Amino acid sequence: MWEKATGVSKMLLKLICFVLCTLIAPNLTGLLGEDAPLPAPQNISILSTNMRHFLMWSPVTVQGETVRYSVEFQGEYEREYANESWIPICECSLITATVCNITEDISATVAYNLRVRAVNGAQRSEWGTLKGFFIRNTTSLTPPLMKVMADGYHLLVELENMGPAFQFCILYWEKGQESRMQQKMVKDVSSTIHLATMEAAAEYCVKAQTYVETINRSSSFSQTQCVRAPGNRSMWLITVLMSSAGFAVAALTLPFLAWKTRKIFQYSCCPIAVLPDTLKVPEPPTQLILCGREEAEQCDLMVHVMPPEEVLRLWIQETL
């Protein structure tokens, strides 16, 4: 009887084990898998070229699932004055790509720390942190793309527009006269840049480098490009001499022509009228004028008023 009971018990145990293995174990494995944390992103690095910064990392793989990532940064201010807080990068929140453009957030020349974590539904990985700090003045600067042209006797250059933070140092010289090399600093490269007026048939060379004032760094120089001016050198010299002579003659004759023209207009428009001698009235002598005045005064003194009786008496006397 005991042996039969023992056999039945073994059968029941085997049945229970079968049920557990075939029905409950898969569900238990699924539950344990959901609770298991995601691995943190690995191989975190930064690619920084020409003041554009990108954070990159290796993907976290979950079979049949799309893993997303979030990125945060911590600057000098956050470490020292904001309780070591972290700031999320909005453009890199829950993204599927394994690269994040952090250029706009790295706005000062200080040490930055960066971190990234993986997200899959309700699962969150630990933060994967960049080894060491990133400072933007370690960015790699490259020379600008450049095109050198000869428009007649004008030496022109076109430069790649690399953004408002960039300036360009341009060196140019006549080939074979490197000791007389000239330099020009430019910032606005939206249009073609005029460098110099070339001599006929002479060959000129140009090279350029980028410069970023905010980090006080320059790139290496670009490959030298050379162009040749058209025409014959002797004819060019003759043209220059004739132009100089014409300018000198014009500088000397123009003042004389201006003075002569002014005189002609003066006598044509406002002539000076001269009276003949016969029409001129001589001025009276001062002595005569004075004499006339004295006689008039004497006449004024001799005039006196006579009464009517005296006038009648004098008339009768003259009549008789």
Buried (B, 14 or more C-beta within 10 A) or exposed (E): EEEEEEEEEEEEEEEEEEEEEEEEEEEEEEEEEEEEEBEBBEEBEBEBEBBBBBBBBEBBEBEEEEBBBBBBBBBBEBBEEEEEEBEEBEEBBEBEEBBBBBBEBBEEEBBBBBBBBBBBEEBBBEBBBBEEBBBBEEBEBBBBEBEBEBEEBBBBBBBBEBEEBBBBBBBBBBEEEEEEEEEBEBEEBEEEBEBBEBBBBBBBBBBBBBBBEEBEBBBEBBEBBBBEBEBEEEEBEEBEEEEEEEEEEEEEEEEEEEEEEEEEEEEEEEEEEEEEEEEEEEEEEEEEEEEEEEEEEEEEEEEEEEEEEEEEEEEEEEEE
